[in-house]
Amino acid sequence: MYRINEIFYSLQGEGFHSGTPAVFVRFSGCNLQCHFCDTDHQDGTMMTLEEILAEVQRYSQAPMIVLTGGEPSLFIDEPFVEALQRETGKRVAIETNGTCPLPANLDWVTLSPKTAFPGGDALPCILQACDELKVVFTGQDLAQYEAIQANYRFLQPCYSSVQELREQNLRACVQAVLHNPQWRLSLQIHRILGLP
């Protein structure tokens, strides 16, 4: 059984696959407590793998499944990923904080380490390689991410409900990318467009 916060079909709003249709499987539960997290970890429905597959298969047009959370690596393993791939024919991606080992059969790994934030620094990031590195940015030193091997590097301004802070984070993020061109800007287009 898996505690699932929600399963929904939308556009990927961040990073390399931004704008791509995907089915999101959002797990409830995390081993960190980041202040900006957008998941209610007290909420969730216990679902079997078969129930998850049935819900995902409602969106047959989606080319990709994104396992997110929370922290999905706390709950999944290679047989779980294989079942999703085999039964749906879709690529399986994960969004992870990098504090736990990952199944080797994932099709895409988005690493978003939270070590720079209070509540996110409770555990070290052990993952040292990924397809994309997506850093939530509030002005922290980017040197701490240099050792991580990534095909793509994205800086994403930390969202805040306070408009002044939100705009400050965006300006700082743009300047950081201009000064560090190995990084690319990632905006949360789902927030901009009002998508789930």
Buried (B, 14 or more C-beta within 10 A) or exposed (E): EBBBBBBBBBBBBBBBBBEBBBBBBBBBBBBBEBEBBEBEBEEBEEBEBEBBBEBBBEBEEBEBBBBBBBBBBBBBEEEBBEBBBEBBEBBBBBBBBBBBEBBEBBBBBBBBBBBBBEEBBBBEBEBEEBBBBBBBBBBBEBEEBEEBEBEBBBBBBBBBEEEEBBEBBBEBBBEBBEEEEEBBBBBBBBEEEEEE
